[in-house]
Amino acid sequence: YKTRLPMRYELKNKVVVFEEYKTINGLGKFPFLIVTRLNNEVVAITRITDVEKQVSIPRNFFSVPKQEIETLD
């Protein structure tokens, strides 16, 4: 399985291109620079700095941490 990068999505007049990626913790490539165009003009550039700086993302990224509750026992 191969992914062609950068990924590009088109929806009517809006085009979203994931320009740059970082590989984090062997989980794959995460986009950190996203360019949005509307009618061939750039309307937004989104930079995700946590990914750009390669902040460690835990393997259970999508799991919800359990809360620890103190009891008066």
C-alpha positions in Angstrom: 0.0 0.0 0.0 1.4 3.4 -1.0 0.2 6.8 -0.3 0.9 9.6 -2.7 1.9 12.7 -0.8 0.9 15.5 -0.7 -2.7 14.5 -0.4 -5.2 16.8 -2.2 -9.0 17.0 -1.7 -11.3 18.9 -4.0 -14.9 19.9 -3.0 -16.6 22.1 -5.6 -14.5 25.3 -5.6 -12.6 24.5 -2.5 -9.2 22.6 -2.6 -7.4 21.4 0.5 -3.8 20.2 0.1 -1.8 18.6 2.9 1.6 20.0 2.0 4.1 18.7 4.5 4.2 15.7 6.8 6.2 14.3 9.8 6.5 10.7 10.9 5.8 10.4 14.6 6.5 7.3 16.8 6.3 5.0 13.8 2.5 5.7 13.6 2.8 7.1 10.1 2.8 10.5 8.5 0.9 13.4 10.1 0.2 16.6 8.1 1.4 19.8 9.7 1.1 22.3 6.9 -2.4 22.5 5.2 -3.2 24.9 2.4 -6.8 25.7 1.6 -7.7 27.3 -1.8 -11.0 28.8 -3.0 -11.3 29.6 -6.7 -7.5 29.2 -7.1 -6.7 31.7 -4.4 -5.1 30.7 -1.1 -7.7 31.5 1.7 -6.0 29.7 4.6 -2.7 28.2 5.6 -2.9 26.0 8.7 0.3 25.0 10.5 0.0 22.4 13.3 3.0 23.2 15.4 2.9 20.2 17.8 3.3 17.9 14.8 5.8 20.2 13.1 8.0 20.1 16.3 7.5 16.3 16.4 5.9 16.3 19.8 5.6 12.7 20.9 2.1 11.3 20.4 1.3 8.2 22.4 0.2 5.1 20.7 -3.2 5.2 22.4 -3.8 8.7 21.0 -7.5 8.1 20.5 -8.3 6.5 23.9 -9.7 8.5 26.7 -7.6 8.5 29.9 -9.3 7.1 33.0 -9.9 9.5 35.8 -8.5 8.7 39.2 -11.1 9.4 41.9 -10.1 9.8 45.6 -12.4 8.1 48.0 -12.8 8.8 51.7 -12.4 5.1 52.7 
